[in-house]
């Protein structure tokens, strides 16, 4: 992207003033190098989002932003239903409620390295991964609907997880307003045998080491210490979420025309929030959020079971679980007034600052953990939400490194087998059913996660707490 097309506000904030049919500005966060590295479609998509009815304040793009379907991945936009605000399936994404959960252990790196190969093999055997992967759980119609209503709480009630986890999950692990009856039979059929599975693409389960602490006080509140090992899980609502997104995008395309909404791009199909299609989508999307909460809770249960086999006294405690593909109803201050807004975050993480009432202690005093995934061979991060993020981007931050190359381009440059061998030489064990999938997710296909999180911190979106390095990665 050419920085001269934007007005630079400071070292990490860039703005496009409204022109044409834009209703609000577009704001993109990142240092100059990150801006130059973004594809041109980020700017086009961010300005397109700014044309949608009822958008409030600005259309935002995070430092890890790259081209997506309709909205840029890394896009944030809030809409006011009182001003004709809309909801867009493309502003949520196909993998609804894809998110990250991080679990703390009391194990050192040396503890894990002693049994690293056996631990990697057991995790790979017990965590179903890969395209179309099936799990040991098969749900009948009644159980599936109960899961879509109950989320992680349903998983705990059925023996997959622990009650103490729920206060450390966004929305307490259960999204209100879910309507399984709005989810098609085809979507439900795709999910029936996929609970407790990672799926494919950039989803993973990683055993990580805390390599560096940036904020000792916040790290202590989070339960993080240098040399400690963690388990991080990245996945979402699997086939169910994808099917919901696909079906409602088609409905919204028709609904937009009927509502008289002029779309700059058909991929931005949207409808008024309180229209019939809008309400139906909200009910189905919230069911998919619960599906993702339940899926990550089950995967966390599987990880605990494997660790307790090797380390009987090991206690995996949940640090936090947060999504980065959602639309949430939230109260935000706009021009000095509190307004109820529908905040779309697509490839962007909620980042609540200190004092927010939804956070349990001791997290409330320091801000929400913001979990940032890197790639198989690079570091990941734990950040903390900042109060400034409220005015910067409706309490949102980046969600990962962000792709620098497409999957097709990555396949032209890297061999999955060589990546696995090279990372093993660095002490990182990869387990995956797909050599092609490993090549598509090559570390070099992603932006520099260190630069992304530095820019997020400098922009006031979230602050760095700890850098993590991978030890074991189970890839889909």
Protein Blocks (a to p, Z undefined) as FASTA:
>chain_A
ZZklpccfblmbccdddehjbfbdcddeddfklmmmpcfklmmmmmmmmmpghiahiacd
dfkbccdehiaehiacdddfknopacdfklnojbghiacdddddfbdfklmmmmmmmmmm
mmmmmmcgdehiacfbdcdfklmmmmmmnmmmlmmmnopacfklmmmgghhlpaghiafk
lpcfklmmmmmmmgoiebeajbdcdddddfbdfblmlmmmnopaehiacddddddekjml
mmmmmmmmmmmmmmmmmnopacfbfklgccdfklmklmmmmmmmmmmmmmmmmmmmmmmm
mmmmmmmmmmmmbccddfbdcdfbdcddddddeehiacddddddehiacdddehiakbcc
fklmnopaddddddfkbccddddddfklmmmngoiadfbeopabdfklmmmmpcfklmmm
mmmmnopacddfbfklmmmmgfklpccfklmmmmmmmnomaccfbdcddfbdcdZZ
